[in-house]
Amino acid sequence: MSSRWSTADLPDLTGRTAVVTGANSGIGFHAALGLARAGARVVMTARDPGRGETALTRARALSPGSELDLAALDLADLASVRAFAAGFAGPLDLLVNNAGVMATPHRLTADGFELQLGTNHLGHFALTGLLLPHLVDGRAEDDPRGPARVVTVTSAVHRMGRLNREDLMSEQRYGKWRAYGQSKLANLLFTAELARRVVAAGLPLLSTAAHPGYAATNLQAAGPAMSGQRLVARAMGLVNAVVAQSAEAGALPTLRAATDTHAAGGALFGPFRGSRGAPVLEKPSDRALDADDAAWLWERSVELTGVRYEALATT
């Protein structure tokens, strides 16, 4: 696979439909924009309606004539996830699980989950399961469009993550970076387990993952801002300006994971130099490849969300 991949390598996506979560800013915005410019109809989702409308207006101005729509979706609230899925009219070719939070103070989601695991993993687990029929129904194995695809955005911080089966929700001990690392590890365990299960079920679906390296987004400052650490939030903004690659560049691994025709199930794409550079195939951490942890997390996620992936019931 080439290490010089850019948006010029995107295939023609005319006639395809994509959903991108957290598309109101950062990586999600530029991933949505890139897909739209390649011809896809893109549904941008956002938790905040006002920010979503601003992003939609900006995207339409940057890509006149593209099919871009907006929908409300809060991954930290399963009722919102279910409402979005119930209102979605398929078919669907691509789901980009991008929305997330990073290094936040200890908070709970609307369903009582630790915020980072609940938003970054459980919300997307539920969303993917609820949208699975739209992704696979009516798609043959030899479909000229190729298999449908689910891309889950993780982080290089997954390498410090550990799955804590005894305290999954960090109720006994909370560390914001420990919880973030676990949530990003969960993203890759989910990617791998979904890839295994769709193959076992014979479904025309590809599950891949991507991480942006160190990209300048609002994630770095959001956590300190939630903690009232305004000076830290400002400092993170300055660091981003000097050290990080742009959010547009950070979206390239996501775009490659979404469209590379040579990608295999479970593939992870990240920047060539680890934190920045063109997207290349990357090996996940050993913990992210632990099949036993992946299977355990899947079953626990079903219990917590109530989403059972009926189409995979034969596995």
Buried (B, 14 or more C-beta within 10 A) or exposed (E): EEEEBEBEBBEEBEEBBBBBBBBBBBBBBBBBBBBBBBBBBBBBBBBEEEEBEBBBEBBBEBBEEBBBEBBBBBBBBBEBBBBBBEEBEEBBBBBBBBBBBBBBEEBEBEBEBBBBBBBBBBBBBBBBBBBBBBBBEEBEEEEEEBBBBBBBBBBBBBBBBEBBEEEBBBEEEBEBBBBBBBBBBBBBBBBBBBBBBBBEBEBBBBBBBBBBBBBBBBBBBBBBBBBEBEEBBEBBBEBBEEEBBBBBBBBBBBBBBBBBEEBEBBBBBBBBEEBBBBBBBBEBBEBBBBEEBBBBBBEBBBEBBEBEBEBBEEB
